[in-house]
Amino acid sequence: MKENVLDVLMYLFETYIDAEEEPEPDQNVLRDELSRAGFGDSEIDRALKWLDGLTENHENFHYSPQSGHGTRIFNDVETARLDAGCRGFITYLEQIGILSPTQREILIDRLLALETPDIDVEQIKWVVLMVLFSQPGQESAYARMEDLVFDETESPLH
């Protein structure tokens, strides 16, 4: 089985994005469903831990209005994991108003938590959707990001 954490997360995201049921299923229900879908225990555990990290400890990511006009300098670990194209795409999303500085930091945190050596722009797009979906009041930014993801992946019919 070659699934990675992002595969598990994308499966969950696509399965529950349009679900009408409330409240969200607990981790035991998710674990059972993911096992039935064929994902391994290790990937399931890492994906559920990743989801917990999506909403935890982000009170440290608050910025003043002035910091929104600054330039984000990536450290050595981030530069090693996020190539120039990835860093440029993150900056682009912030410049066009899809990501706030706080959301950018959550995104970078969650990308590094994927524990995959090769992060690409397509993966970033999906993680951005997950970050925006997890935050209340981000419907407009989410819709704009969804347009970026699906407009580029669908080929025109001739």
C-alpha positions in Angstrom: 0.0 0.0 0.0 1.6 3.3 -1.1 -0.9 5.8 0.3 0.5 8.7 2.2 -1.1 11.0 4.7 -2.2 13.4 2.0 -4.1 10.6 0.3 -6.0 9.8 3.5 -6.7 13.5 4.1 -7.9 14.0 0.6 -10.2 11.0 0.9 -11.7 12.4 4.1 -12.0 15.9 2.7 -13.7 14.7 -0.5 -16.0 12.4 1.5 -17.1 14.9 4.1 -17.0 18.2 2.3 -20.6 18.0 1.1 -21.9 15.9 4.0 -24.9 17.4 5.6 -24.6 15.4 8.9 -23.8 17.2 12.1 -21.8 16.8 14.3 -18.6 15.6 12.7 -17.9 11.9 13.1 -15.5 11.0 15.9 -12.1 9.6 15.3 -13.2 6.0 15.9 -15.8 6.3 13.2 -13.3 7.9 10.9 -10.7 5.2 11.7 -13.2 2.4 10.9 -14.2 4.0 7.6 -10.6 4.6 6.5 -9.7 1.0 7.3 -12.7 -0.2 5.2 -11.5 2.1 2.4 -8.1 0.3 2.5 -5.8 2.7 4.2 -3.2 1.4 6.6 -3.2 2.0 10.4 0.0 4.1 10.3 -1.4 6.5 7.6 -4.7 6.7 9.4 -3.0 7.6 12.7 -0.8 10.2 11.1 -3.7 11.7 9.2 -5.9 12.0 12.3 -2.9 13.6 14.2 -2.5 16.0 11.2 -6.2 17.0 11.5 -5.8 17.6 15.2 -2.9 19.9 14.4 -5.1 21.9 12.0 -7.0 23.5 14.8 -4.5 23.3 17.7 -1.9 25.8 18.9 -2.7 28.4 16.3 -3.1 31.2 18.8 0.7 31.8 18.3 0.0 32.8 14.7 -1.7 36.2 15.3 -0.3 39.2 13.5 -0.8 42.9 13.7 -2.2 44.7 10.7 1.3 46.0 9.9 2.7 42.5 9.6 0.4 41.9 6.7 2.6 44.2 4.6 5.8 42.5 5.5 7.8 39.9 3.6 7.8 36.3 4.8 11.3 34.9 5.0 11.4 31.1 4.9 13.8 29.3 7.2 16.3 26.6 6.2 13.9 23.7 7.0 11.0 25.4 5.1 13.3 26.2 2.1 14.5 22.6 2.0 10.9 21.2 1.9 9.2 23.9 -0.2 10.9 24.7 -3.4 10.9 28.1 -5.1 7.7 27.3 -7.0 5.9 26.3 -3.8 7.1 29.3 -1.9 6.0 31.6 -4.8 2.6 30.0 -4.9 2.1 30.6 -1.2 3.1 34.2 -1.6 0.8 34.5 -4.6 -2.2 33.2 -2.6 -1.5 35.7 0.1 -1.1 38.6 -2.4 -4.4 37.9 -4.0 -6.1 37.8 -0.7 -7.0 34.1 -0.4 -4.6 33.6 2.6 -4.1 36.0 5.5 -0.7 36.0 7.2 -2.1 33.8 9.9 -3.5 31.3 7.4 -0.2 31.3 5.6 1.5 30.2 8.8 -1.0 27.5 9.4 -0.6 26.3 5.8 3.2 26.1 6.2 2.9 24.3 9.5 0.5 21.8 8.0 2.6 21.3 4.9 5.7 20.5 7.0 3.6 18.2 9.1 2.8 16.0 6.1 6.2 14.4 6.5 6.7 14.0 2.8 10.0 15.0 1.3 8.4 16.2 -2.0 5.8 18.8 -1.6 4.4 20.3 -4.8 1.9 23.0 -5.8 -0.9 20.5 -6.3 -0.5 19.3 -2.7 -0.4 22.9 -1.5 -3.8 23.6 -3.2 -5.5 20.8 -1.4 -4.0 21.7 2.0 -5.1 25.4 1.4 -8.6 24.1 0.9 -8.5 22.1 4.1 -7.1 25.1 6.0 -9.8 27.5 4.7 -12.5 24.9 5.2 -11.5 24.5 8.9 -11.9 28.2 9.6 -15.3 29.9 10.0 -16.1 32.9 7.8 -13.7 31.8 5.0 -16.4 30.9 2.4 -15.4 33.5 -0.1 -11.6 32.6 0.1 -12.5 28.9 0.0 -14.7 29.5 -3.2 -11.8 31.4 -4.9 -9.4 28.7 -4.0 -11.7 26.0 -5.2 -11.9 27.8 -8.5 -8.1 27.8 -8.7 -8.0 24.1 -8.0 -10.7 22.9 -10.3 -10.3 25.3 -13.1 -6.8 24.2 -13.7 -7.4 20.5 -13.3 -10.3 20.2 -15.6 -9.6 20.2 -19.3 -11.9 22.0 -21.7 -14.2 20.0 -23.9 -13.8 20.4 -27.6 
